[in-house]
Amino acid sequence: MKYGEFLHIAGSWAAIVTALVAVMAYGLYRWEKRKKRRRLEQHLKIEKELEEDRGQRTVLHLMSHLRLTEADVLDAAFRSNKVRSRIDADAQGLAQRLLFEYNDGKERSPRKGRSWF
């Protein structure tokens, strides 16, 4: 076998292995995102069932209980169809806090579809 043929075969195998590693990495990335979203949904569902309030929780509360970063909590909440976002207004009517709550499907969400942005 000549050196050039060996390099051609090695290059082909490297391309195949690279593609497999990329597909596996993307699958792992999507799995982690799904796992974080499901953890958020489960936590909010349990909080809504156990507490006497409406089960609305702030981002800071969710970060501390789920051990996620703020970006992870926001990403999971806005990707979920089961989590609703609410704004808590102060006395002047300005937004003060962002709250999330579990939507069990009994209440209709005011938004018809997902945002394009």
C-alpha positions, -999 to 999 in steps of 0.1 A, spaced: 0 0 0 13 34 -10 15 63 14 -10 83 -6 -36 55 -5 -31 52 33 -37 89 37 -68 87 16 -83 59 37 -73 76 70 -89 108 58 -121 90 49 -123 74 84 -116 107 100 -145 123 82 -168 95 93 -157 96 129 -160 134 129 -196 132 117 -205 106 143 -190 126 171 -209 157 159 -242 139 158 -236 124 192 -226 158 207 -258 174 192 -279 146 206 -264 151 240 -269 189 238 -306 184 230 -310 158 257 -296 181 283 -320 209 272 -349 186 274 -339 173 308 -337 209 322 -371 218 307 -387 187 322 -371 194 356 -385 229 355 -420 217 345 -420 190 372 -409 215 399 -435 240 390 -462 214 388 -453 201 423 -451 236 437 -486 244 423 -501 213 437 -486 216 472 -488 253 479 -519 273 486 -508 301 463 -510 299 425 -475 283 423 -459 313 407 -421 313 412 -394 338 404 -363 331 384 -342 334 415 -363 308 433 -361 284 404 -323 289 401 -317 280 437 -340 250 438 -331 235 404 -294 244 405 -296 260 370 -282 292 357 -305 321 349 -300 315 312 -310 278 316 -341 287 336 -352 313 311 -345 291 281 -363 261 296 -393 282 306 -397 299 272 -393 267 253 -420 249 273 -456 248 264 -466 239 300 -450 269 317 -466 304 316 -448 336 323 -463 364 343 -453 399 352 -457 411 388 -464 448 388 -455 473 415 -478 501 427 -471 523 397 -480 495 373 -444 489 362 -430 454 358 -412 444 389 -406 406 387 -409 379 361 -429 349 375 -433 314 360 -461 290 368 -472 256 356 -501 256 331 -519 223 335 -539 228 303 -572 237 321 -565 274 316 -561 286 281 -529 305 274 -534 340 260 -508 334 233 -520 313 203 -486 303 190 -450 306 196 -432 338 190 -410 343 160 -384 362 179 
